[in-house]
Amino acid sequence: MDVHPATTRIDIRRPFSGEGLISLIGPGGVGKSTLGAVLAERLGRTLLDLDHQFMARIGHIGQLIDEHGYDWYATENSRLAGKLIAELDRAAILATSSGFLASPGLYANNLALLQSGYSITLLPSPDIDQATSIVVERQMQRGFGFERQNEIEKFRRRFALYYPLGEMLVVSMSPVSDMATAVLAALGQPAI
């Protein structure tokens, strides 16, 4: 199925209660941070971007992965997410890191953290080939020195992991403002 660039398809798998943490999940490059910022502003919620929080509190992600390995990073990332969620004193939007649910040893813990609130999976297309093409191009333009074949393989693994997850699935290539409007309507939440 092709997704027209100006459409947003939303599958509500469980209705939103109106309360608690809203987590945005999905592979890297799908727009979690961008949509999270708009939703947080429109809902008057705190934005917790896990990658930004990690960089501010612990250090540069790439350098620390080089020094300590990906497993160390994933463990520290999980600990930080748990701490941030435990410290919340008001409603928030959490933009998770791309591999948040990709580490088998941390999957159950991280899934439990997300299940304490409401999770929204973001993808640009329900078609794995189309989604891969879109996201890999985005990732290659980010300037992080990614290798194309590695990004293709990583995205395809994570697409299969994330597609069935979340209380809501948002499939869109719409401008972020339009996507946010559609998500807010699906959540039944008026923007302030």
Summary of the structure (lengths in Angstrom):
residues: 192
radius of gyration: 15.8
end to end distance: 34.8
largest distance: 45.0
contacts: 592
relative contact order: 0.25
helix: 49%
strand: 15%
